[in-house]
Amino acid sequence: MQKDMILICLGSNMGDREKNIFDAIKLIKLNNIKIVSFSKLYNTEPVDYKNQNDFLNIVLRVSTDYSPEELLRVVKRIEYLIGRRESKIPKGPRIIDIDILFYNDIIIDSEELTIPHRSILDRYFVIKMLMDIDEDYIMPMFNKKVKDLFESIDKSKRVEEFKSKRLKGVLF
């Protein structure tokens, strides 16, 4: 088992996107979740529902004593506290979105939680952020290193590094 390879992705495309990410990171840290490392922050074009603003995205490698299900409850509560509500548009605009990408080597496929996240292989921006964290990480279920998937993934979507002074205060 690859210990403490819990990876979560944060995204926002409504309001002050940078502040939404900042607030989510602060709340993550206040909820007994330690940030071990993190990707760069990226401005990314929407993938599924195209008629919306660009997202800001970051992946955090975290350590926690929460089970995957407990972690899901915590991140859903954080989303709610920041202002996320159910949308009538699937994959539409979100003030904050927090997805559990991986939880060590655990594989879960239930109604409420799927780990690894089911859309990873369709998300160039996620693979790019995983490259920032650990290009040699062998992804459970796919049984491939991040760098090998990065070589073969479609890179046609716009993914640009976003310089943030605000996040330095909460990540370092």
C-alpha positions in Angstrom: 0.0 0.0 0.0 1.2 3.5 -0.9 0.7 5.2 2.5 -0.5 8.8 2.7 -1.1 9.2 -1.0 -4.5 10.8 -0.5 -5.0 13.2 -3.3 -7.9 15.8 -3.5 -8.6 18.2 -6.3 -10.1 21.7 -5.6 -11.8 23.8 -8.3 -13.8 27.0 -8.5 -15.3 29.0 -11.3 -17.7 31.3 -9.6 -17.1 34.6 -7.8 -13.6 35.2 -6.5 -12.2 31.8 -7.5 -8.8 32.4 -5.8 -10.5 33.3 -2.5 -12.8 30.2 -2.8 -9.8 27.9 -3.1 -8.0 29.8 -0.3 -11.0 29.4 2.0 -11.3 25.7 1.2 -7.7 25.1 2.0 -8.0 26.9 5.3 -11.1 24.8 6.2 -9.3 21.6 5.1 -6.4 22.4 7.5 -8.9 23.3 10.3 -10.5 19.8 9.9 -7.5 17.7 10.9 -6.3 17.2 7.3 -2.6 17.9 6.9 -1.4 19.2 3.5 1.8 17.2 2.6 2.4 18.7 -0.8 0.5 20.4 -3.6 0.5 21.1 -7.3 0.7 24.5 -9.0 -2.5 26.4 -9.3 -3.9 26.3 -12.8 -6.5 28.1 -14.8 -8.4 25.5 -16.8 -11.1 25.6 -19.4 -14.3 23.7 -18.6 -14.5 20.1 -19.8 -18.0 18.7 -19.8 -20.4 21.7 -19.7 -18.7 24.3 -21.9 -20.9 27.3 -21.4 -19.3 28.5 -18.1 -16.3 30.4 -16.8 -12.8 28.9 -16.6 -11.9 27.0 -13.4 -9.0 27.5 -11.0 -7.8 24.1 -9.9 -5.2 22.7 -7.5 -4.4 19.2 -6.3 -3.5 18.6 -2.6 -1.7 15.6 -1.3 -3.0 15.2 2.2 -2.7 13.0 5.3 -5.6 12.3 7.6 -7.0 9.7 10.0 -10.4 10.0 8.3 -11.7 7.0 6.4 -12.5 7.7 2.7 -16.2 8.0 3.7 -15.5 10.3 6.6 -13.2 12.4 4.3 -16.1 12.7 1.8 -18.4 14.0 4.5 -15.8 16.5 5.6 -15.2 17.9 2.1 -18.9 18.0 1.4 -19.4 20.1 4.6 -16.5 22.4 3.5 -18.2 22.9 0.1 -21.4 23.8 1.8 -19.8 26.2 4.2 -18.1 28.0 1.3 -21.5 28.3 -0.4 -21.9 25.4 -2.8 -25.5 24.3 -3.3 -27.0 21.7 -5.6 -27.1 22.9 -9.2 -29.7 22.3 -11.9 -26.9 22.0 -14.4 -24.8 18.8 -14.1 -21.1 19.7 -14.2 -22.1 23.4 -14.3 -20.6 26.4 -12.5 -19.4 25.8 -8.9 -18.3 28.1 -6.2 -16.1 25.2 -4.9 -15.7 21.6 -5.9 -13.6 19.2 -3.9 -13.0 15.7 -5.3 -11.2 12.8 -3.7 -9.0 11.5 -6.6 -7.1 8.8 -4.7 -7.0 7.4 -1.2 -3.8 5.4 -0.9 -4.4 2.1 -2.8 -8.0 1.9 -1.9 -10.6 1.2 -4.6 -14.2 2.1 -3.9 -17.2 2.0 -6.3 -20.3 2.9 -4.3 -23.3 5.2 -4.9 -21.8 8.0 -2.9 -18.1 7.6 -3.5 -15.9 6.3 -6.4 -12.1 6.1 -5.8 -10.1 6.5 -7.9 -12.3 9.4 -9.3 -14.0 8.1 -12.4 -13.0 11.1 -14.6 -9.3 11.2 -14.0 -8.3 9.8 -17.4 -10.5 12.3 -19.2 -9.0 15.3 -17.4 -5.7 16.5 -18.8 -5.5 19.2 -16.1 -5.7 16.6 -13.3 -2.9 14.5 -14.8 -0.8 17.7 -15.2 -1.3 18.5 -11.5 -0.5 15.0 -10.5 2.8 15.4 -12.5 3.6 18.3 -10.2 3.2 16.2 -7.1 4.7 12.8 -8.1 5.2 11.8 -11.7 6.2 8.3 -10.6 3.1 7.6 -8.5 1.5 4.4 -9.7 -2.2 5.0 -9.9 -4.4 2.3 -8.3 -6.7 0.5 -10.7 -4.9 2.0 -13.7 -1.6 0.4 -12.6 0.3 3.0 -14.5 2.7 5.8 -13.5 1.3 9.3 -13.8 4.1 10.2 -16.3 3.1 7.3 -18.5 -0.5 8.5 -18.6 0.6 12.0 -19.2 2.4 11.0 -22.3 -0.7 9.4 -23.8 -3.5 11.8 -22.7 -5.2 14.3 -24.9 -3.6 17.7 -24.2 -5.9 19.8 -26.3 -7.6 21.5 -23.4 -6.2 24.9 -22.2 -4.3 24.5 -18.9 -2.3 27.6 -17.8 -0.4 28.1 -14.6 -2.0 30.8 -12.4 0.3 32.8 -10.1 -1.2 33.4 -6.7 0.2 35.5 -3.9 -2.9 34.8 -1.8 -2.4 31.0 -1.6 1.2 31.3 -0.5 -0.1 32.5 2.9 -2.2 29.3 3.4 0.0 26.7 1.7 3.5 27.5 3.0 
